Amino acid sequence: MTKELLICIIIVILICVGDFFTQKYTKLCISEAESGLHELRETLMKEEVDSESAKREMTEILEKWSKRHPKLSYYIEHDELEKVETELAGIKA
């Protein structure tokens, strides 16, 4: 009886620790993407739009997303990640 209880407690602790780290990583990815998109929006809202700067910022956003995407796909639904990629492709166009 005590072995089973100990195993259950260890499993619950591992799940809680895993959840903590995945939430932290997800928040990091979201804040990074939001800040990049906010900078891109500010660049595009200027009266004299510098297209090279806007392209560079968009390329940086896409590079960061492509680095983060594989890790996020472990625990986030692929449909949700696909929606983000679709929106990024629309913004790039």
Backbone torsions as a table, in degrees:
resi	resn	phi	psi	omega
1	MET	NA	-40.5	-177.9
2	THR	-72.9	-29.9	177.3
3	LYS	-64.4	-44.3	-179.5
4	GLU	-64.1	-40.7	179.1
5	LEU	-64.5	-43.5	179.0
6	LEU	-62.6	-43.5	178.3
7	ILE	-63.1	-42.4	178.3
8	CYS	-63.1	-42.1	179.3
9	ILE	-64.3	-42.4	178.8
10	ILE	-63.1	-41.9	179.1
11	ILE	-63.0	-44.6	179.5
12	VAL	-62.5	-41.8	178.9
13	ILE	-63.7	-43.8	178.2
14	LEU	-62.3	-39.5	178.1
15	ILE	-64.5	-43.5	179.9
16	CYS	-64.6	-42.6	178.8
17	VAL	-65.0	-43.8	178.0
18	GLY	-61.0	-41.1	178.6
19	ASP	-63.8	-41.1	179.2
20	PHE	-59.5	-48.1	-177.8
21	PHE	-69.3	-37.3	179.0
22	THR	-68.7	-37.5	176.9
23	GLN	-65.8	-41.2	179.3
24	LYS	-62.9	-43.7	-179.9
25	TYR	-66.7	-40.1	178.6
26	THR	-63.9	-43.2	178.0
27	LYS	-63.0	-38.8	177.3
28	LEU	-61.7	-45.8	-179.6
29	CYS	-63.6	-42.8	-178.7
30	ILE	-66.8	-44.7	-179.5
31	SER	-65.5	-36.4	177.9
32	GLU	-65.2	-43.9	179.7
33	ALA	-66.9	-41.9	179.5
34	GLU	-62.4	-43.0	-178.9
35	SER	-66.3	-39.4	177.6
36	GLY	-64.4	-42.4	179.0
37	LEU	-69.3	-33.2	176.7
38	HIS	-65.6	-42.8	177.1
39	GLU	-63.6	-40.5	178.2
40	LEU	-63.3	-41.3	178.8
41	ARG	-62.7	-43.3	178.4
42	GLU	-62.5	-38.2	178.4
43	THR	-64.6	-41.2	-177.6
44	LEU	-76.5	-21.2	-178.8
45	MET	-84.3	-8.9	179.4
46	LYS	-67.2	154.7	179.7
47	GLU	-64.8	-43.5	178.0
48	GLU	-104.8	97.8	-176.5
49	VAL	-79.5	125.5	176.0
50	ASP	-90.8	103.7	-174.2
51	SER	-65.0	-33.8	179.2
52	GLU	-65.8	-41.3	178.6
53	SER	-65.2	-41.8	179.0
54	ALA	-64.6	-41.6	178.0
55	LYS	-64.1	-40.9	-179.8
56	ARG	-64.0	-44.2	179.2
57	GLU	-63.9	-40.9	179.4
58	MET	-66.2	-39.3	177.6
59	THR	-62.8	-40.9	177.8
60	GLU	-63.2	-41.8	179.1
61	ILE	-62.3	-45.3	-179.4
62	LEU	-66.1	-37.4	177.8
63	GLU	-65.0	-44.8	178.7
64	LYS	-62.8	-41.1	179.8
65	TRP	-65.2	-41.1	-179.0
66	SER	-66.6	-27.5	175.7
67	LYS	-74.6	-36.2	-176.1
68	ARG	-84.0	-27.3	-173.4
69	HIS	-55.8	-47.2	-178.0
70	PRO	-59.5	-39.6	179.7
71	LYS	-70.9	-38.5	179.1
72	LEU	-66.8	-30.3	-176.8
73	SER	-69.4	-11.4	176.2
74	TYR	-67.9	-34.9	-172.2
75	TYR	-132.0	2.2	174.9
76	ILE	-113.2	143.3	-179.5
77	GLU	-56.9	138.4	-177.9
78	HIS	-66.4	-29.5	177.3
79	ASP	-62.8	-39.9	179.8
80	GLU	-67.2	-40.9	178.1
81	LEU	-67.2	-34.7	178.4
82	GLU	-66.6	-35.5	176.8
83	LYS	-62.7	-41.3	178.8
84	VAL	-64.4	-44.4	179.3
85	GLU	-62.7	-37.5	178.0
86	THR	-64.1	-43.0	178.4
87	GLU	-65.6	-41.1	178.0
88	LEU	-64.0	-37.7	177.5
89	ALA	-66.0	-38.0	177.0
90	GLY	-65.1	-39.9	178.6
91	ILE	-66.5	-39.9	-179.9
92	LYS	-62.5	-38.6	179.9
93	ALA	-66.0	NA	NA
